[in-house]
Each structure stands twice: as C-alpha cells, then as structure tokens.
Amino acid sequence: MAYKSQVTNKYMGTTFKGAPKSSTVTELGQIVDALKNDFNPAFRKYASAKLDKEQDDAAIKVQGLYASGKTADEISEEIINGLHPDLEGKYTKAVVDGYAGTFEAGQVIKKITEAKEAGDYSIEDNISIETFWKGHLPKFTNQSSAWITGFATIFNKYRATELIEDARLRGEYRENKKVEGIHGVIDAHLITEKAAGKKVNGVDLWTIVNSYIGALPKVEGYKENVFISKETANSAMYEYAYKLYRDADTQEDLEIAKSIIYDKRIDTKGKELDSLFKVGKKETIDLLGHIESKMITLENQEVKKQERAWVLQRRNGLVELFSLPQDSDEFKEARKKLTSLHPDLQDDIHTIIKYNNMAQEKNGEIVTITQSAINGEYNFNESDLTDALNEANATSDTRISIYKSVKEAERYELNGWKSPYEDTQINNLVKKIADVLQKKMPVMAKYDSGKGAQILSDLVEFDVRDEYIEWLKTNKRPDVNATPDAHNKWHKDRQEFIKKTYTEKLKLYDNQEWKDTLKNLIMLDSENTDFDLDDVPTEYYNEVVKATIKEYEQKDSEGKTGFEKLIETADTDLIPLIDLIQKDARFKKLIDSSGFKKFLSLDKTGKSKETIAEKLLKDAGIVGKDYTEALIQVADTINSFMGSGFALPEIKEDEFWTFKVDEKQESIDARKKMFKDSLTSIIGRDATQGLLVQLEKYQPEIMTTLAQAFNLSTEDFGNLISKEGYLQ
C-alpha cells in the first residue's frame, strides 16, 4: 500500500492535521505515555523536564486566536504590526517547531512504510513492530517540546492503526502455522496408510484434526484455552480438501478430498457431528462440485491415455515389423508376436505387403497425407490414418515415414506447440523471400492474372517449409520440461537456419534459369500440358539425380550394386524394372527432394514419377526388360496343369508329454515347405509373392486356378500367401 502523507498545508501557506500544542496536560501527556518508555530513552529526559512556560503560554494564545476565526496569515501580520507584543520572538519558535515536528513525522512514516514494503519487517522475525520502529525514529535530544508535540500529533494516530493491524496479522500467522502443522500430520498419515495399502477415509482424518481441540490450562480472563478452535479445525480440513483437489493426479486423492466433505466429523468426546456437506457452506458445496468434475476429467484422461498407448503399441509394432527384411525369420517371428497381441492387424499387414509388391503409390495423395500428418490432423487417430494410407496404396517405407511424422506431431500437441506449418518465423521468412522474388518475376501478359505470383509464392513456401521440416528431424525442439539452456540453443540454431535459408534461396531463385522455369510452371499450371523434365532446372538434375545414380552404383556386403539387386528381383518376379525402381527408397528420396516435389504436385497427368524413373535408368545406361512373354508362358504353364492336386498336411498340436519339441511349429514349417515346393512345380519357376502379384495383374482368374490345385478357396489361398507368409 502506497504511503499517503497525513500532513496538509495552511500556515505561511502550510499547516498540519491538529495544531501543535505545548500543553503539559493534553497532547504532551500523550507523547509522554506513547514514547517515553517505548521508543527512546533520551526522550524520557525531555518528557519529564520543565517546559518553557512563556513558550507554552504563547502557544495557548495562538490557539485562542485560531479559535476566534483568524487565519495563520492574519495572526502573523498582527504580530509583525506589534498588536501582540507577548508573542514576538516566541510565536516563530513555538509554532514553527510544532509544524517541523509534523513534517518529520510524515517523513518517518514514509520511511517505515517503504522499509516494510521492501521486506525489512516480518512478523516471522520474532521482533515487535515497536522494536522495528526504533530504527527509524529521530533523536529527540535537541528538540523543543513544540517539535515533539507536533511529531506526536501525527505519529500517535499512525501508531494506533498499525498496532491493531499488526496484532491481526500476528493472529492470522499463528493460526496458519497451526494449520500447516496439522496438514503435515495428515500428510504423514496418508503416506503411512498408502504404504500399507490401506484406504484412507475422512472419518480418520477428522479424528486426527479434532484431537487438537483438546483443552489447555486455562488463562485468566479467557473462557477456554484450546490449541485450535472448532472453526480453525473446519477451516484446516476444508483447505486440505482443496489442496488435494488442486494437486490431484489420481482418483484416490480426489476420493479422499471428497470423503473429507462427505464423512461425519468426530469430536474430542467421540460424538458424531454433521459433515461439512450437511453444514452447507457455499464454498464447500462449490469445492465438492469441482472435485467431482475433476474426477470425470481424470477418468477421461486415463481412458485417453490407455487408448493412446494402444495406438502407439500397434503403430510401433508395424514400424518394427517392416523395418525387417520381409523374407527373414526375424520378420516372421515379429509378425507372429504382433498379431498375437493385435489379431486384427493381420489384414493391415496383408494390405501393406500387397502394396509393397504393387509399387503403385498415389504420389499426390501421399504428399497430402504427409502434410496432414505433420500438421497434427492424424494425432492418435489410427483409423483415419490407416484408411488414408490404404487409399493411397502406401508401401511400408512410406507408412513408417508418415508414422514418424505423426509421432512428432503428437509430441508437439502434448507440449502445447503449434505445428511447423504454423511457425510464425518460418511464415515470415517465406513471405520475405517471395516478396523479393516477385519484384523480379518475368511479366507474361497472357497470364497476367496474379497466377504467376501465386505459383512463385507456393513454390518458395513449399521449398522452405520442406527444408525446415527436414531440419527439424535432426534438430528436435526440446520438450517443455527441458533446461532453459537447451531451449535457448534450439531457438538460436533455428535463427541460424532462417538466416542461412534466406541467403541460399535468393541465390537459388534469382537467376535467369529459374525465371525461365517459372514461365514454364505458369504455362504448365494454366494449360495442363504434359510434365516435361525440361521444366526442372538443370542444377537440380545434376545435383540430385546424378547423386542418386552414384548411390545405386555402390556395392553392398555381397558385392552387388543397387541396380544389380533390383534387376535380380525384376527377373525373379517378372516385374518391370521401371515399376520396381519407383518403390525403392533411394528413388523415393529423389522425388521427395525440393527440386521435384512441387513439379510433381502440379502434374495433372500422373506420369511424372515414371518419366523421372525412365530418365534415371537411361542416364545410368540400364535398359529394362519386357516380361510380357515370360508372364504368358507362366500363365500357360499354370493353366495346363493337369495334376490331381495337392493336399496340404494338417497342423499338429503339441503333445504335453514331449519336451523341447514344438510339434505344432514343426508341422507348420513342413506345411509351408510343401506349399512352396508344390507351387514352384506348378508354375515352373521359383514361386514368390511378387510373381503371384504380377500374374494376378496380368490374369486375375489365375489365382482361382492355383487355389483349386490345393483344394482351397481363392480367399484361403490368398490368406496363406499374404497373412500366413507361406512364400516368405
């Protein structure tokens, strides 16, 4: 509270509340009583000394003149004119000293107030407020009685008010310390009971609290003497219930808080009293409503937590599964383990394997799904995400990449952050670059509709945003509970990224080659012409495409290049190399680069991926084969099969008396071997899942023919291949 001086000005332009008096009976007697013994020993000397009678008489006369209605200026003028010879020389000293005392009191009160606000005084310091004042009171040694009386006139009023407020605060402090102590006892009780696995109820807690209402030895003048009153006990329990509600992260704590309000209170004599709820105070009823509301919220949060854990378990299981080679024993074991926990994932796994072999991803839809994932639209929403991925014919590699994006978006949501697409600083960077480039954009009268500016802006945004998202993969934003240093470093690194990106993008786009490319882009978007690699700047092709070719030409541990491995698979599965390479991770990395992504999004023909793949193979000096004749021969071989068919052996159950022998698994392995060997003999070449996919695309009814060779339905035959992994 700001200090407000009680001094007002009247005499010689100034005066104070209450005229300074020299009477030894009235005001001076007060200052003697108030200050003599408490504040300053030196003052005792002056309080007891004989006052200057002439000066006191002058003060009395001046008071009388005031009482007659004369102003201070009028009295002063009369003294100067010699109308009051008995006041000459004495008025100035007596009255001026009195006013000086009031002014000093005002300054002292101000200093005391400032010191209190600065924390120099606390009721916890175990000193009285009078002791605190002593450090700020003036020395009275050389002051006149009028000065002391003026000081007391102001300070006594302040003193009385402050003593009352200090007493009130000290009472509150003592009660609060009692309540803190009681809360500490309850805390210890809860810890002990929870550790023992016991349920805590309100009756037990009320018994503990009310034990402190026991009578203490009586003090003279008081009707009763207790450690805490009944009112304090009720208040302490209400506050404890509120504390439990405020800090609760479990239903158990909320149940205890609720029981404090609902359960009966037990007094010191064991008598049951009405609950706080029945007493019916408004704040108690309100608190109960808040407790019950939070119980519902926590319950919903727990359900949501379990649902999220379920989603993450399934998603992480798929990521782990398809990170393994599909023809490996590890894949088979991981698949078995995952489907035992989540049987319904059999269909999803079957679908993913099918799309892996089809190599027919819908690139435009994949781009949209990826953006939506990063933007948080699929957070903890497995159903919609799976539907979208299936609709886009997404392969396992694509799904794993998108799963990672979703996981990061979920982390952003849990930390309360906006998505990378809503990053204000990146948005400002995009606008800044686009504004500079648009001023240099070539004018095309035919398309002067603002479309060129929009395409340029979209291109810059796409490019910068894509690089920012890639940057985030290796520069993850620290969680909210990370250290300030970690947050500061991340923000500093982001600023460096923004600065670097601004310089690089202006250098990249501000040249004639890109200006010509922009013309092509505008025409492509306006006329819906076929995609042409000539629209892609040469520098991108040289940097990215040729780098990808070098990557394919590197040899693995078997001494084979990436191209050689793809050609082997193509020859085995009779899949055109142009189709096979489009589902390869290295090719996906190429078309996801910023030099192609925007162009692919503008392509309305759907042939851009194939065009880029053809160009890549051509520049690598590789010519793909036409497997049409081979497929016809295999189909003819199958259709000419005249055998009696194959009966797959039954799956045995484990015998309980055998040890270290898994009869069931051995029979399954034997069944799989017989299936693959028989299928190979029917087809006339190595039976692979990829080959069957190609055969089905060429001649859909051929799967029914193969199924009949094993006396199986088409559906059961397909399940053996896709769900049960009989060809893996």
Secondary structure as GFF3:
##gff-version 3
##sequence-region A 1 728
A	DSSP	alpha_helix	27	35	.	.	.	ID=ss1
A	DSSP	alpha_helix	41	48	.	.	.	ID=ss2
A	DSSP	alpha_helix	53	67	.	.	.	ID=ss3
A	DSSP	alpha_helix	72	80	.	.	.	ID=ss4
A	DSSP	three_ten_helix	85	87	.	.	.	ID=ss5
A	DSSP	alpha_helix	90	117	.	.	.	ID=ss6
A	DSSP	three_ten_helix	123	125	.	.	.	ID=ss7
A	DSSP	alpha_helix	129	134	.	.	.	ID=ss8
A	DSSP	alpha_helix	145	195	.	.	.	ID=ss9
A	DSSP	alpha_helix	202	210	.	.	.	ID=ss10
A	DSSP	three_ten_helix	211	213	.	.	.	ID=ss11
A	DSSP	alpha_helix	230	247	.	.	.	ID=ss12
A	DSSP	alpha_helix	251	262	.	.	.	ID=ss13
A	DSSP	beta_strand	265	266	.	.	.	ID=ss14
A	DSSP	beta_strand	272	273	.	.	.	ID=ss15
A	DSSP	alpha_helix	276	279	.	.	.	ID=ss16
A	DSSP	alpha_helix	282	321	.	.	.	ID=ss17
A	DSSP	alpha_helix	329	341	.	.	.	ID=ss18
A	DSSP	alpha_helix	345	358	.	.	.	ID=ss19
A	DSSP	alpha_helix	363	374	.	.	.	ID=ss20
A	DSSP	alpha_helix	382	391	.	.	.	ID=ss21
A	DSSP	alpha_helix	396	415	.	.	.	ID=ss22
A	DSSP	three_ten_helix	420	422	.	.	.	ID=ss23
A	DSSP	alpha_helix	424	438	.	.	.	ID=ss24
A	DSSP	three_ten_helix	445	447	.	.	.	ID=ss25
A	DSSP	alpha_helix	451	474	.	.	.	ID=ss26
A	DSSP	alpha_helix	484	509	.	.	.	ID=ss27
A	DSSP	alpha_helix	512	527	.	.	.	ID=ss28
A	DSSP	three_ten_helix	533	535	.	.	.	ID=ss29
A	DSSP	alpha_helix	538	540	.	.	.	ID=ss30
A	DSSP	pi_helix	541	545	.	.	.	ID=ss31
A	DSSP	alpha_helix	546	552	.	.	.	ID=ss32
A	DSSP	alpha_helix	562	573	.	.	.	ID=ss33
A	DSSP	alpha_helix	577	582	.	.	.	ID=ss34
A	DSSP	alpha_helix	585	591	.	.	.	ID=ss35
A	DSSP	alpha_helix	594	602	.	.	.	ID=ss36
A	DSSP	alpha_helix	608	619	.	.	.	ID=ss37
A	DSSP	alpha_helix	628	639	.	.	.	ID=ss38
A	DSSP	alpha_helix	663	683	.	.	.	ID=ss39
A	DSSP	alpha_helix	689	698	.	.	.	ID=ss40
A	DSSP	alpha_helix	702	709	.	.	.	ID=ss41
A	DSSP	alpha_helix	714	722	.	.	.	ID=ss42
###
